[in-house]
Amino acid sequence: MTNSIEMVDLRGQFKKIHTEIEEAIAKVLQSGRFIGGEEVANFEKEAAEYLGAKHAIGCASGTDALMIAMMALGIKSNDEVITTPFTFAATAETIAILDATPVYADINAHTYNIAFQKIESAITPKTRFMIPVHLFGQPAEMDEIMAIAKRHNLQVIEDAAQAFGAEYKGRKVCTIGDISCVSFYPSKNLGAYGDAGLIVTNNDELAANVRSICNHGQARAYYHDRLGVNSRLDAIQAAILRVKLRYLDKWNDARRRAAKIYDSHFTASAIIPPFSIGGIKHIYHQYSVQVPNRNAVAAYLKERSIPTMIYYPVPLHLQPAYNRHSGGNAGAFPVSEQVANDIISLPMHSELTDEQTSYIAEMVIQAYEHCGVQK
Ligand SMILES: *Cc1c(COP(=O)(O)O)cnc(C)c1O
């Protein structure tokens, strides 16, 4: 093995594109325009074109994107928002910070995304929104989710923080719900070199609301029509993202290739590989498997310099910060709880070699055989 194995290899990726990145940054420094301006406008245009969406609006992070999307939709105190308990905390955090209530529906045991069959029983007269998360880069079952939204007059916010470039039945995610949110946190599939986010919509009025909210609620300078925040994409990050967007499909394909190699090793083993629904393009933000006694497996791998991560060890309904009115007791969402106990994410990034991927897979199987029966 020539290179060490990284969970995410940002340095290896940077080495291949550093000249373009350094030129792009230098151009911004020379322009003297650091907030807004040409780079941001061009990135927004290119991101919208890439997605096949009408509007893409940069903001400061994926977390802000979620918060601003809900503000633009007119969320009010005590509104209920249905989402998955098995996601990164920001999904529920932003609901709670707006004084609304996250209400959970358990996940599908195979996809780890929200189980659409469990959504309708969570709907009450207070329900206004749903936030499906395209977890680990796999689109949620959007046809069924949109049908439920239509039946109950709910609006849908796609949390595509982990899925920029993923496709559902021939459409890019971010173009199916009413509004969508992306994170460019450095380790995401399209990562900035700092915090950055994006809000996507085909609705002109919503887009205008979002633009205003991102910039202190102004429609024109110093006239504040509504409550807003300071959440803007800065020009250096936009310039970096413009360079990286050109490589994204290639990088996502490299992840898909690595996932295929992992899959091929795990089919005849006791390791449960990710399950992919039909008709989608999964972009493997994470490659997560289930294995009995995963903590022992993680320790065994660590001793052999193979990093792993647990996404996520505690479902949100069991987190004190986000369990208001949500049936926050153990056993409430058994599938999420079981998966949180057994899941482990393996190294996954655009720079993995086939040799590294095969080696990691074989070591996981060896770890399972060594540790699997111990508790
Ligand atoms: C990363 C992430 C976010 C938040 O994005 P930031 O850019 O880190 O604020 C939100 N939702 C999900 C599912 C994420 O993975």
The ligand as an SDF file (V2000), in Angstrom:
LIG
                    3D

 15 15  0  0  0  0  0  0  0  0999 V2000
  -23.7450   18.0790    6.5900 C   0  0  0  0  0  0  0  0  0  0  0  0
  -25.2100   18.0000    6.7430 C   0  0  0  0  0  0  0  0  0  0  0  0
  -25.9920   19.1200    7.0590 C   0  0  0  0  0  0  0  0  0  0  0  0
  -25.3960   20.4360    7.4590 C   0  0  0  0  0  0  0  0  0  0  0  0
  -24.5070   20.9940    6.5990 O   0  0  0  0  0  0  0  0  0  0  0  0
  -23.3820   22.0360    7.1230 P   0  0  0  0  0  0  0  0  0  0  0  0
  -22.8520   22.5990    5.8530 O   0  0  0  0  0  0  0  0  0  0  0  0
  -22.3760   21.2390    7.8710 O   0  0  0  0  0  0  0  0  0  0  0  0
  -24.0410   23.0480    7.9580 O   0  0  0  0  0  0  0  0  0  0  0  0
  -27.3580   18.9820    7.0890 C   0  0  0  0  0  0  0  0  0  0  0  0
  -27.9510   17.8070    6.8430 N   0  0  0  0  0  0  0  0  0  0  0  0
  -27.2410   16.6890    6.5710 C   0  0  0  0  0  0  0  0  0  0  0  0
  -27.9590   15.4080    6.3050 C   0  0  0  0  0  0  0  0  0  0  0  0
  -25.8480   16.7530    6.5300 C   0  0  0  0  0  0  0  0  0  0  0  0
  -25.1570   15.6440    6.2690 O   0  0  0  0  0  0  0  0  0  0  0  0
  1  2  1  0
  2  3  1  0
  2 14  2  0
  3  4  1  0
  3 10  2  0
  4  5  1  0
  5  6  1  0
  6  7  2  0
  6  8  1  0
  6  9  1  0
 10 11  1  0
 11 12  2  0
 12 13  1  0
 12 14  1  0
 14 15  1  0
M  END
$$$$
